[in-house]
Amino acid sequence: TKPPKFLVIEDNLLAQEATHSILQELSCQVEFATALEDLDRIFLPGKFDVVLMDIGLKETSGYLMAKRIRQIENDKGYC
């Protein structure tokens, strides 16, 4: 069985480290995004099994990040 792939959208370094440590202990693959630019570079429809998102990001909001994920999926014809 392949380990699940997580995209974690979090801009707090301490929270990133804690999340990474926990998920790594569970043999999960983890990638992080902190801003819309990261999301545009990292996210591909179907690439991740789970997306964990901080709603209160400093430079943007989790709501805008979620909207961008849906836009990328629609642009790629995934939905």
Residue, then its C-alpha position, 0 to 999 in steps of 0.5 A: t500500500k502506498p503511503p498517503k500524500f498530504l499537502v499542508i498549507e501552513d505558514n507557521l514554522l513551528a506548526q509545520e515542524a510538528t505536523h511534519s513530525i506527526l505525519q512522518e511517524l505515520s509514514c505519510q508523504v508531506e509537502f508544504a505550501t505557505a502562499l498562493e505562489d507555493l500552491d501554484r507550483i506544488f498543487l496538481p489535481g489528484k496528486f494529494d490524498v489529503v489537504l490540511m489547511d490553516i484558515g488564518l494565514k498571514e499573507t492570504s486566507g485559507y479560504l482564498m487558498a481553497k478557492r485557488i485549489r478549486q480553480i486549478e482543478n476546474d482549469k485542468g478539467y478534474c472536477 
